[in-house]
């Protein structure tokens, strides 16, 4: 099995729910646990054999470029810059010019995780599909209550529910290019139409998407105990 050594990080979002932190700083450069999200992602990618990282960006892209050019991050880092908002599908389509292997990872640029990428790669090669979607258990953000005749039967605080959710981490085959829009969503316009054609990789490793200040604090606690 050939290793996957290239990764695309999708970092074109505005990070609106993290304002005012993201007014002048790209979300991927927001500090968590003493380092930008980008650095934590690159350390994790390097651990799994990735040698080249392409960052898809648009909003405040000059700051991302300045950051990566002024540091040795231990991998070849390149930027794929959108001149207008393309969505995740359009961003992947544009970035393919900078990705040269038959298979590569694609991930959202706001995730702190220890998901086993080599396990994802093995599943991707085993299934032989154009895309393999990493999924994680759905943890309810609220307490779940069961009641009968007005009486409490069960109260569970933020339990794991019997569903899997998209982790925003994929192994992608170059063959998917024929499906990609010039502008549009990878998730809505491409993957949602690939029932019985895309593979799935289930993981229960730690996974923290950073959308809010509360998520930042959760990630900091997790990183401090790592």
C-alpha contacts under 8 A as a table, 3 or more apart, distances in Angstrom:
res1	aa1	res2	aa2	distance
1	X	122	X	7.55
1	X	125	X	7.08
3	X	49	X	7.54
3	X	118	X	7.92
3	X	121	X	7.28
4	X	49	X	7.30
4	X	50	X	6.73
4	X	103	X	6.31
4	X	104	X	5.62
4	X	105	X	7.26
4	X	121	X	6.71
5	X	49	X	5.84
5	X	50	X	3.99
5	X	51	X	5.26
5	X	52	X	6.45
5	X	104	X	6.80
6	X	50	X	5.56
6	X	51	X	6.16
6	X	52	X	4.84
6	X	53	X	5.93
6	X	54	X	7.86
6	X	99	X	7.04
6	X	101	X	7.28
6	X	103	X	7.80
6	X	104	X	5.07
6	X	105	X	6.41
7	X	45	X	7.92
7	X	50	X	6.88
7	X	52	X	6.38
7	X	53	X	4.89
7	X	54	X	6.24
7	X	104	X	5.42
7	X	105	X	4.46
7	X	106	X	5.69
7	X	107	X	7.67
8	X	53	X	5.82
8	X	54	X	4.76
8	X	55	X	5.86
8	X	56	X	6.99
8	X	92	X	7.84
8	X	95	X	7.73
8	X	104	X	7.46
8	X	105	X	6.12
8	X	106	X	4.70
8	X	107	X	6.39
9	X	53	X	7.13
9	X	54	X	6.17
9	X	55	X	4.81
9	X	56	X	6.02
9	X	106	X	5.98
9	X	107	X	5.12
9	X	108	X	5.80
9	X	109	X	5.41
10	X	55	X	6.24
10	X	56	X	5.02
10	X	57	X	6.81
10	X	88	X	6.98
10	X	91	X	7.51
10	X	106	X	7.33
10	X	107	X	6.07
10	X	108	X	4.86
10	X	109	X	5.20
11	X	27	X	7.52
11	X	28	X	6.46
11	X	55	X	6.54
11	X	56	X	5.51
11	X	57	X	4.96
11	X	58	X	7.82
11	X	108	X	6.69
11	X	109	X	4.91
11	X	110	X	7.65
12	X	56	X	6.20
12	X	57	X	4.11
12	X	58	X	5.22
12	X	59	X	5.97
12	X	82	X	7.98
12	X	85	X	7.72
13	X	27	X	7.55
13	X	57	X	7.73
13	X	58	X	7.97
13	X	59	X	6.94
14	X	22	X	7.31
14	X	26	X	7.36
14	X	27	X	7.17
14	X	59	X	6.38
15	X	18	X	5.52
15	X	19	X	6.94
15	X	22	X	6.00
15	X	26	X	7.50
15	X	27	X	5.59
15	X	211	X	7.30
16	X	19	X	5.45
16	X	22	X	7.06
17	X	211	X	6.21
17	X	212	X	5.63
18	X	21	X	5.76
18	X	22	X	6.00
18	X	27	X	7.87
18	X	211	X	6.57
18	X	212	X	5.28
18	X	213	X	6.15
19	X	22	X	5.06
19	X	23	X	6.05
20	X	23	X	5.35
21	X	24	X	7.15
21	X	25	X	6.61
21	X	30	X	7.33
22	X	25	X	4.70
22	X	26	X	5.68
22	X	27	X	5.78
22	X	30	X	7.52
23	X	26	X	7.81
24	X	60	X	7.57
25	X	29	X	6.45
25	X	30	X	6.72
25	X	60	X	7.10
25	X	63	X	7.44
26	X	29	X	5.43
26	X	30	X	6.79
26	X	59	X	6.95
26	X	60	X	5.88
26	X	61	X	7.63
26	X	63	X	7.37
26	X	64	X	7.19
27	X	30	X	5.30
27	X	37	X	7.91
27	X	109	X	7.96
27	X	110	X	7.17
28	X	36	X	6.60
28	X	37	X	5.25
28	X	38	X	5.35
28	X	109	X	5.87
28	X	110	X	6.20
29	X	36	X	4.62
29	X	37	X	5.82
29	X	38	X	6.08
29	X	64	X	7.35
30	X	35	X	7.89
30	X	36	X	5.09
30	X	37	X	6.12
31	X	34	X	5.96
31	X	35	X	4.91
31	X	36	X	4.06
31	X	37	X	6.24
32	X	35	X	5.56
32	X	36	X	5.91
32	X	37	X	6.35
32	X	216	X	6.43
32	X	219	X	6.96
32	X	220	X	5.78
33	X	219	X	7.48
33	X	220	X	4.84
33	X	221	X	8.00
33	X	223	X	6.17
33	X	224	X	6.96
35	X	39	X	6.31
35	X	40	X	7.05
36	X	39	X	5.39
36	X	40	X	6.78
37	X	40	X	5.27
37	X	41	X	6.28
37	X	109	X	7.61
37	X	110	X	6.70
37	X	111	X	7.50
37	X	112	X	7.21
38	X	41	X	5.08
38	X	42	X	6.16
38	X	109	X	7.13
39	X	42	X	5.10
39	X	43	X	6.16
39	X	73	X	7.54
40	X	43	X	5.23
40	X	44	X	6.29
40	X	112	X	7.03
41	X	44	X	5.10
41	X	45	X	6.07
41	X	109	X	7.94
41	X	111	X	7.55
41	X	112	X	6.86
42	X	45	X	4.91
42	X	46	X	5.93
42	X	53	X	7.88
42	X	73	X	7.39
42	X	75	X	7.90
43	X	46	X	5.20
43	X	47	X	6.20
44	X	47	X	5.13
44	X	48	X	6.69
44	X	113	X	7.88
44	X	114	X	7.01
45	X	48	X	5.27
45	X	49	X	6.62
45	X	50	X	5.32
45	X	117	X	7.90
46	X	49	X	5.09
46	X	50	X	4.86
46	X	51	X	6.60
46	X	74	X	7.79
46	X	75	X	7.40
47	X	50	X	7.38
48	X	116	X	7.66
48	X	117	X	6.15
48	X	118	X	6.22
50	X	53	X	7.47
50	X	75	X	7.63
51	X	75	X	5.09
51	X	76	X	6.26
52	X	75	X	5.53
52	X	76	X	4.60
52	X	77	X	5.97
52	X	78	X	7.88
53	X	75	X	6.92
53	X	76	X	6.15
53	X	77	X	4.89
53	X	78	X	6.39
54	X	77	X	5.79
54	X	78	X	4.76
54	X	79	X	5.46
54	X	80	X	6.66
54	X	95	X	7.50
54	X	98	X	7.20
54	X	99	X	7.64
55	X	77	X	7.42
55	X	78	X	6.27
55	X	79	X	4.81
55	X	80	X	5.95
56	X	79	X	6.01
56	X	80	X	4.69
56	X	81	X	5.93
56	X	82	X	7.41
56	X	91	X	6.42
56	X	92	X	7.77
56	X	95	X	6.77
57	X	60	X	7.87
57	X	61	X	5.73
57	X	79	X	7.19
57	X	80	X	6.33
57	X	81	X	5.11
57	X	82	X	6.14
58	X	61	X	5.10
58	X	81	X	5.35
58	X	82	X	4.86
58	X	83	X	6.59
58	X	84	X	7.17
58	X	85	X	7.32
60	X	63	X	5.65
60	X	64	X	6.96
61	X	64	X	5.08
61	X	65	X	6.20
61	X	81	X	6.97
62	X	65	X	5.01
62	X	66	X	6.07
63	X	66	X	5.02
63	X	67	X	6.14
64	X	67	X	5.12
64	X	68	X	6.28
65	X	68	X	5.38
65	X	69	X	5.95
65	X	79	X	7.20
66	X	69	X	5.30
66	X	70	X	6.18
67	X	70	X	5.46
67	X	71	X	6.65
68	X	71	X	5.48
68	X	72	X	7.48
68	X	73	X	7.39
68	X	77	X	7.08
69	X	72	X	7.79
72	X	75	X	7.73
73	X	76	X	7.89
73	X	77	X	7.90
78	X	98	X	7.84
80	X	94	X	7.27
80	X	95	X	5.55
80	X	98	X	7.53
82	X	85	X	6.51
82	X	86	X	7.00
82	X	91	X	7.22
85	X	183	X	7.75
86	X	89	X	7.24
86	X	90	X	4.72
86	X	91	X	5.60
86	X	182	X	7.02
86	X	183	X	4.48
86	X	184	X	6.05
87	X	90	X	5.35
87	X	91	X	5.95
87	X	183	X	5.88
87	X	184	X	4.78
87	X	185	X	5.09
87	X	186	X	7.50
88	X	91	X	4.99
88	X	92	X	6.17
88	X	184	X	6.52
88	X	185	X	4.89
88	X	186	X	5.13
88	X	187	X	7.65
89	X	92	X	5.22
89	X	93	X	6.26
89	X	180	X	5.82
89	X	181	X	5.97
89	X	182	X	7.31
89	X	183	X	6.56
89	X	184	X	5.21
89	X	185	X	4.50
89	X	186	X	3.84
89	X	187	X	7.52
89	X	189	X	7.55
89	X	190	X	7.43
90	X	93	X	4.97
90	X	94	X	6.20
90	X	180	X	6.75
90	X	181	X	5.47
90	X	182	X	4.59
90	X	183	X	4.30
90	X	184	X	5.46
90	X	185	X	6.96
90	X	186	X	7.58
91	X	94	X	5.20
91	X	95	X	6.10
91	X	182	X	7.98
91	X	183	X	7.63
92	X	95	X	5.05
92	X	96	X	6.22
92	X	180	X	7.78
92	X	186	X	7.89
93	X	96	X	5.52
93	X	177	X	6.62
93	X	180	X	6.05
93	X	181	X	7.09
93	X	182	X	6.57
94	X	97	X	6.42
94	X	182	X	7.70
95	X	98	X	5.56
95	X	99	X	6.75
96	X	99	X	4.95
96	X	100	X	7.42
97	X	100	X	7.43
99	X	104	X	7.87
101	X	104	X	6.77
101	X	174	X	7.66
102	X	173	X	5.72
102	X	174	X	5.23
102	X	175	X	7.92
103	X	171	X	6.85
103	X	172	X	5.54
103	X	173	X	4.45
103	X	174	X	6.10
104	X	171	X	5.72
104	X	172	X	5.50
104	X	173	X	6.71
105	X	169	X	7.22
105	X	170	X	5.55
105	X	171	X	4.52
105	X	172	X	6.05
106	X	168	X	7.97
106	X	169	X	5.85
106	X	170	X	5.08
106	X	171	X	6.29
106	X	172	X	6.86
107	X	168	X	5.57
107	X	169	X	4.36
107	X	170	X	6.22
108	X	111	X	6.41
108	X	168	X	5.52
108	X	169	X	6.67
110	X	209	X	5.80
110	X	210	X	5.33
110	X	211	X	7.45
111	X	207	X	7.04
111	X	208	X	5.69
111	X	209	X	4.46
111	X	210	X	6.03
112	X	207	X	6.03
112	X	208	X	5.13
112	X	209	X	6.39
112	X	210	X	7.57
112	X	219	X	6.87
113	X	205	X	7.36
113	X	206	X	5.42
113	X	207	X	4.39
113	X	208	X	6.10
114	X	205	X	5.99
114	X	206	X	5.74
114	X	207	X	6.83
115	X	203	X	6.68
115	X	204	X	7.75
115	X	205	X	5.16
115	X	206	X	6.71
115	X	207	X	7.14
116	X	119	X	5.32
116	X	120	X	6.58
116	X	203	X	7.86
116	X	205	X	7.63
117	X	120	X	4.82
117	X	121	X	6.14
118	X	121	X	4.89
118	X	122	X	6.16
119	X	122	X	5.10
119	X	123	X	6.28
120	X	123	X	5.18
120	X	124	X	6.12
120	X	132	X	7.60
120	X	134	X	7.21
120	X	170	X	7.93
120	X	171	X	6.89
120	X	201	X	6.02
121	X	124	X	4.98
121	X	125	X	6.20
121	X	171	X	6.58
122	X	125	X	5.30
122	X	126	X	5.98
123	X	126	X	5.01
123	X	127	X	6.04
123	X	132	X	7.59
123	X	199	X	7.91
123	X	200	X	7.90
123	X	201	X	6.51
124	X	127	X	5.41
124	X	128	X	6.01
124	X	129	X	6.74
124	X	131	X	7.28
124	X	132	X	5.60
124	X	171	X	6.39
124	X	199	X	7.02
125	X	128	X	5.12
125	X	129	X	7.75
127	X	199	X	6.48
129	X	132	X	6.91
129	X	173	X	7.43
129	X	197	X	6.53
129	X	198	X	5.66
129	X	199	X	6.23
130	X	172	X	5.86
130	X	173	X	4.71
130	X	174	X	7.30
130	X	175	X	6.08
130	X	176	X	5.59
130	X	197	X	7.61
130	X	198	X	6.40
131	X	170	X	6.84
131	X	171	X	5.77
131	X	172	X	4.55
131	X	173	X	6.08
131	X	176	X	7.45
131	X	198	X	5.15
131	X	199	X	6.21
132	X	170	X	5.57
132	X	171	X	5.11
132	X	172	X	6.47
132	X	198	X	5.77
132	X	199	X	4.41
132	X	200	X	5.16
132	X	201	X	6.58
133	X	166	X	6.96
133	X	167	X	7.70
133	X	168	X	7.66
133	X	169	X	6.51
133	X	170	X	4.86
133	X	171	X	6.85
133	X	198	X	7.39
133	X	199	X	6.26
133	X	200	X	4.77
133	X	201	X	5.96
134	X	166	X	6.28
134	X	167	X	5.58
134	X	168	X	7.01
134	X	169	X	5.50
134	X	170	X	5.86
134	X	200	X	5.92
134	X	201	X	4.67
134	X	202	X	5.93
134	X	203	X	6.96
135	X	164	X	5.71
135	X	165	X	5.20
135	X	166	X	4.69
135	X	167	X	5.11
135	X	200	X	6.91
135	X	201	X	6.08
135	X	202	X	5.05
135	X	203	X	6.21
136	X	164	X	5.34
136	X	165	X	5.48
136	X	166	X	6.65
136	X	167	X	6.02
136	X	202	X	6.07
136	X	203	X	5.32
136	X	204	X	5.80
136	X	205	X	7.93
136	X	207	X	7.81
137	X	160	X	6.50
137	X	161	X	7.10
137	X	162	X	7.40
137	X	163	X	6.07
137	X	164	X	4.61
137	X	165	X	6.23
137	X	203	X	7.75
137	X	204	X	6.64
138	X	160	X	5.69
138	X	161	X	5.58
138	X	162	X	7.21
138	X	163	X	5.54
138	X	164	X	5.45
138	X	165	X	5.81
139	X	158	X	6.24
139	X	159	X	5.60
139	X	160	X	4.17
139	X	161	X	5.89
140	X	143	X	7.17
140	X	144	X	7.74
140	X	158	X	4.81
140	X	159	X	5.66
140	X	160	X	6.22
140	X	161	X	6.70
141	X	158	X	5.43
142	X	157	X	6.55
142	X	158	X	4.96
143	X	155	X	6.87
143	X	156	X	5.49
143	X	157	X	3.98
143	X	158	X	4.73
143	X	159	X	7.16
144	X	155	X	5.83
144	X	156	X	5.17
144	X	157	X	6.23
144	X	158	X	6.74
144	X	159	X	7.23
145	X	152	X	7.39
145	X	153	X	7.60
145	X	154	X	5.69
145	X	155	X	4.64
145	X	156	X	6.50
146	X	152	X	6.32
146	X	153	X	5.38
146	X	154	X	5.05
146	X	155	X	6.58
147	X	150	X	6.07
147	X	151	X	5.34
147	X	152	X	4.54
147	X	153	X	4.88
147	X	154	X	6.86
148	X	151	X	5.34
148	X	152	X	6.71
148	X	153	X	6.58
152	X	155	X	7.42
156	X	159	X	5.96
166	X	169	X	7.78
167	X	207	X	7.72
172	X	176	X	7.31
173	X	176	X	5.97
174	X	177	X	5.93
175	X	178	X	6.70
176	X	179	X	5.52
176	X	180	X	6.75
177	X	180	X	5.21
179	X	190	X	6.48
180	X	186	X	7.33
180	X	190	X	6.69
181	X	184	X	5.70
181	X	185	X	7.81
181	X	189	X	7.74
184	X	189	X	6.50
185	X	188	X	5.28
185	X	189	X	5.23
185	X	190	X	7.03
186	X	189	X	5.68
186	X	190	X	5.08
186	X	191	X	6.19
187	X	190	X	5.76
187	X	191	X	4.97
187	X	192	X	6.07
188	X	191	X	6.34
188	X	192	X	5.43
188	X	193	X	7.84
189	X	192	X	6.53
189	X	193	X	7.03
190	X	193	X	5.63
190	X	194	X	6.84
191	X	194	X	5.16
191	X	195	X	7.80
191	X	198	X	7.47
192	X	195	X	6.84
194	X	197	X	4.91
194	X	198	X	5.58
195	X	198	X	6.34
196	X	199	X	7.72
208	X	215	X	7.23
208	X	218	X	7.80
208	X	219	X	6.44
209	X	215	X	7.03
210	X	213	X	7.88
210	X	215	X	5.04
210	X	216	X	5.97
210	X	219	X	7.73
211	X	215	X	6.22
211	X	216	X	7.86
212	X	215	X	5.14
212	X	216	X	6.54
213	X	216	X	5.01
213	X	217	X	6.47
214	X	217	X	5.19
214	X	218	X	6.32
215	X	218	X	4.97
215	X	219	X	6.12
216	X	219	X	5.11
216	X	220	X	6.19
217	X	220	X	5.04
217	X	221	X	6.32
218	X	221	X	5.22
218	X	222	X	6.26
219	X	222	X	5.01
219	X	223	X	6.06
220	X	223	X	5.15
220	X	224	X	6.10
221	X	224	X	5.19
221	X	225	X	6.59
222	X	225	X	5.39
222	X	226	X	6.22
223	X	226	X	5.01
